[in-house]
Each structure stands twice: as C-alpha cells, then as structure tokens.
C-alpha cells in the first residue's frame, strides 16, 4: 500500500498548487504578483520551520550546505521568474512554457547528470501532458509572444526542475520536513528584500491575511511537504510530469469558482492531461512492483544459499 502512495502525494501537492491562481484572484487589487510570491514563501517557510521546532526533529549533523543553498536559490528564482513571465507574456503562454518545459528539463538533467535514461512511458505521458496543457491554456485572444517573457518562463521551468533534482538528493539523508523547512526558510530570506520594494499595505486587510495564509500554509508549506514525501520514492522527472496536474486543477477551479469558460479544445486538452498523468501513474506502479519482486527474489536466493 505504501508503495502506491508517493505518486498520489505528488498529485495532491499539484492540486494544492493549482489553487494558487484562484486564491490570487481574491487578493486585494494593490497586491503585486511578485509581492504575493515573496509573501507566499515567507509564510510557508515560517510555518514549516515552526513545525520542525515544535516536533524537535531538527538535526544539522552532516547537513549538505552547498546542495541546500542551490535548492533554495532555485526556488527563490522560480517565484519572480514565473510571475514576471506571466505578467509580460500573458497567463497562457507564460504558464504553458514554464510548466511545460519543467518536465523536459527534469528528464534531461536526470539523463545527463545521473545517467538515468527516461522510460518510454515517461516520454509518452510527458508528451500527452504537455500537449494537453498547451490546448488547455492557449487561446487565440490571449496569445502574446514576448521574447523576454518567454526566456523568463523557460528560466522558471529550469529552476523548478533543478529544485526537484537537488531536493531528491537531500531527501536521501534527511527527513522531508527538515529539508523543506530549511530550503523554504532560506528561499524566503533571499526574496525578503522584495517585501520592501512593493506596496505591502494589502497584507493588513482581512482578504490579504486570508490569501497569505492560504498561499503560504496550504499551497506552499503543506503542498511542498507532500511533494518532498513523494520524491523519496519517485524519480524527479516523473514527479515534475505528475505536477502538471496543477494547471488542470487551476482550470477546473476557474470554471466552477470564477465562472470562466472553457472551449472544446480546452476540454480536450484536459482529457489529454488526465490521460498522460494516468499513464505515468500506472507505469510507476508497474516499475515499483517489479522492483519489489526483484528484491524478494534476491532475499530468497540469499536465504537459499545460506542453507
């Protein structure tokens, strides 16, 4: 049973990430997107750090400082790059390029640095998911191709892919809660100067507090903790592809809560996204069961040799 949970931890994290856009729609008008991103990390980092201190599972022994700083910088860069790309080139293009490029970067970095070649199922599911994401978001009236925005969106996708890969290496020796708490606290410190650049008066309002807590605790703290727990038993490339459930959730919330309208093409894209994610989950389960069978065979052979 436990072997089947990691992919669903990542899916649940992606669903929580998908609430970000809808939550931002309820934020005060004076709240700048980049300021919201910085606030999100600050609240999420403090929330996770508080949990670690209360539980008392904070162990700095043999902590890899270099990897932690790199993961923190990747997450800190992702926030302003993504929000800037969306503001410059539009929600459709910015989201598709940032989220769609992340799985490709993740698969390539695993292949180049870890010498782990992505499986055929990963290629098929990633292709279906990216095409589905493209069909879901891109509308003729919202397309705005801006080179600067596109570069920032690609940078956001690369940052998220690198964060995932580095975090997985940290999770091999430390608990998921400790890793996420330390990384997000450092990321929040990196982005803290932004809180003094933008107007932050909105955060004192009732809606501002509600948005900050929802984005910080649910869509950041709990979401990335679930993502980290899933990363323990799932490859970074698979995890990033599964995270494409985020735009799927965002689209559904837009329809049911914000009254947005989806075209037939968008619904078809949603179907392709579901198909790609379902294909990847089934492939992950099969590979996990095969590993379990192989491990059982090795143990059995060892026991037989002993006697």
N, C-alpha and C positions, 0 to 999 in steps of 0.2 A: 504493500500500500504506500509506504513512504517513498518508493522509487517513482511512483506516478505523480507525486505532489510537486516536485520542483518546477516543471513546465507551467503548472497552474498557479504557482506563486508568482511567476513572471507575468502571466496573463492578468492576474489580479492587480499587480503593480501597474501594468499598462492601462488597465481600466481606470485606476485612480488617477494616473497621469492624464487620461482623456477628459477628466473633469476640469482641468486647468482652464481651458478656453471658456467654458460656460461660467465658471466662477469669476473669471476676469470680466465677463460681460456685466456682472452685478457690482463691480468695483466702482468707486466714485470716478467721475469724469476727469478729475485732476490727476489721477494716478497714472504715471507714465509706465509703459510696459517693462522697461529696463529696471525701474524702481521696484516694480512688483516682483520681478525676478530676483533682485537682490534681497528683498524682504522675505521672499519665499525661502531662500537658502538660510537666512539668518534665523528665522523662526524654526525651520526644520532642524538646523544644526543644534540650536539650543535645546530643542525638545529631545533629540536623541542623546545629547550629552547629559541631560538631566536624568534620563532613564538609566544610562550607564552608571552614573554616580550613585543613584538610589539603589540599584541592584548590587553595585560593588564589584562589577566584572571588568575593571579597568586595569589592564596589565601591559606596561610598556616594555617588558623584557623582550629583547631580540626584535624590537619593532623596526621594520624596514622603512627608514625615514625617506630615502630617495623615492621609492615607489609611492609612498603616501603623498609626498609633495606633488609628484607628477599626476596622480589621480585627482588631487584637489584642484590643481591648475586646470586640468581637462574639464572638470565640472564647472569651475568658475568661468572658464571661457565659453562653455556651451550656452550659458544663460544670455549674456549680452549678444553673442553672435546670432542665436536663434531669433530673439526678439527684434534685433536690428534688421535681420533678413526679412522677417515678416512685415515690418513697418516700411521697408524700402521697396520690396518687390511684390508685396501682397501676401495675404494668408495662403492662398492656393499654391503658388509657385514656391514660396518660402518653406511651407510645411512639407510639400512633396519632395523637394530636393534635400532638405535637412534630414527628414525621417527616412526617406527612400535611399539616400546614399549611405546611411549608417550601417545597414547590413552588409553592403558591398565592401565597405572599408573594413568591417569586422572580419569578414571571411578572408580578405586579402592579407590582413595583418596576422591572422592565425596561420595562414598558409606560409607567409614569408618568415615570420619570427619563431613560430612554434613548430613549423614543418608539419602542421596538421591540415591535410587537404580536405576541403568541404565535401560532404557526400552529395550524391546525385539528388537525393530527396531535398537537401538544403537548397540546392540550385533551383529546383523546380518550384518549391514553396516560396522562396525569396522572389523569384521572377513573378509568380502569380500575385504575391502580396504587394510588390511594388507597382505592378500594372493596375491592380485594384485600387491602390492608394492614389495613383495618378487619375484614374477615372472618377474616383470619389470626390476629389477636391478641385480639379481643374475645370473651370467654366470659362467659356469664351469671353464673357464680360468682365472677368476678374484677372485675366492674364496680363501681367506687366513684367516684361523681361528687362531686368536691370542688372548689368554685369557685376556691380558692387554687391548687390543683394544676393546674387547667385553665389559669388565667392564666399560671402558670409554664411550662407546656408550650407555650402559644402564644408566649410570650416566647422560648423555646428555638428554636422553628421560625423566628421572625422573625430571631433572632440569626444562625442558620446561613445564612439567605437573604441577609442583609446581608453576612456574611463572604464568601460566594461572589461576590456582585456587586462588592464592593470589591477582592477578590483578583484578579479578572479584569482590572480596570483597572491594578493593579500589574504584572501579568504582561505587559502590552503594552510595557513599557520595561525590565524586569529579568528575570533568569533565574528559573525556577520554584524552584530550590533556594535561591537567596538570599532570595526572597520568603517562602517557607515557614519558613526558618530564623529570619529576623528576627521575623516575626509570632508564631511559637510561642514564641520566647525571651521576647518582651515579654509574651505571654499568661501564660506560666509565672511571670514576675515579679509580675504582677498577682494571681495566685492563691497566691503563696508564703506569705502570712500564714495561709492555711488549714492549712498544714502544721504550724503551731504551736498551732492550736486543737484539732485532733483528735489522738487517740492514734495515734502513728506507729510504735509498737514492732513491729507486724506486719511492717514492711518489712525487718526484720533477719532474719526467718526464711527458710528455703530457698524455701518457697512464695511468700512475699512478694516476694523478689527475682525469682523466675521470672515472677510475674504483672506486676510493674512493668516488666520488660524487654520482655515480650510486648506489653503495652498501650502502652508508650512508644515502642519501636522499630518494631514491625510495624503495630499498629493506629492509631498516630498519625504517627510520622515518615515511614515509607515510604508509608503509606496517603495522607496529605495531600500528599506529594510527587507521587504518581501522579495525585491529584485535580487538583493545580495544572497538571501537564503536559497533562491532558485539557482543562482550562479554556482553554488557549491557543487552541484551535480549535473549542470547543463553547460555546454560549451558557450563561449562568448558570442560566437557567430549565430548559434541557434537562439540564444537569449535576445539578441538585438532584433532578429527577424520576428520573434514572438512579440516583441514590444510594439510591432506595427498594429497591434490591437488598439493602441492609443488613438489614432485618427478615426478608427471605426467607432469607438466609444464617443468621441467628440462629435461625430456626425449624427449619431443617434440622439445624443443629448440636445443637440441643436434643433433637431426635428421635434422632439417631444417637450422640451422645456422653453426653447426660444422661438418656436414657431417657424423655423427655417424650412425651405422647400428643397427636396432632392429630385433631380431629374431621373429618367430611366437609366441613363448612363451611370449616374452616381449609385443607384441601387445595384446595378450590375457590378460596379467596382466593389461594392460592399460584399457581394457574393464571392467575388474572386479573392478578396482579403480573407474571408472566412474559410474558403477552400484551401488557400495557402497555409494558413495557421493550423487548420485541422490536419492537413497532410504532414506538416512538420511535427505536430504532437504525436501522431501515430508512428512516425518514423523514429522519434525519440524513445517512445515506449518499446519499440521492437529492439532498438540497439541496447537499451537498458536490460531487457530480458535476456538478450544474447550474452551480454557481459556477465549477468548473474549465472547463467548456465555454464559459461566457461570457468568462472570462479569455483562453482560447485564441483566441476569435473577435476579441476586442479587439486582441490581439497581431497576429493575421493581417491585420486591417484596417489596422493601423498600418504593417505592412510593405508592404502593397499600395500604400498612399498614398505611401510613400517612393519607390517605383519607378514 
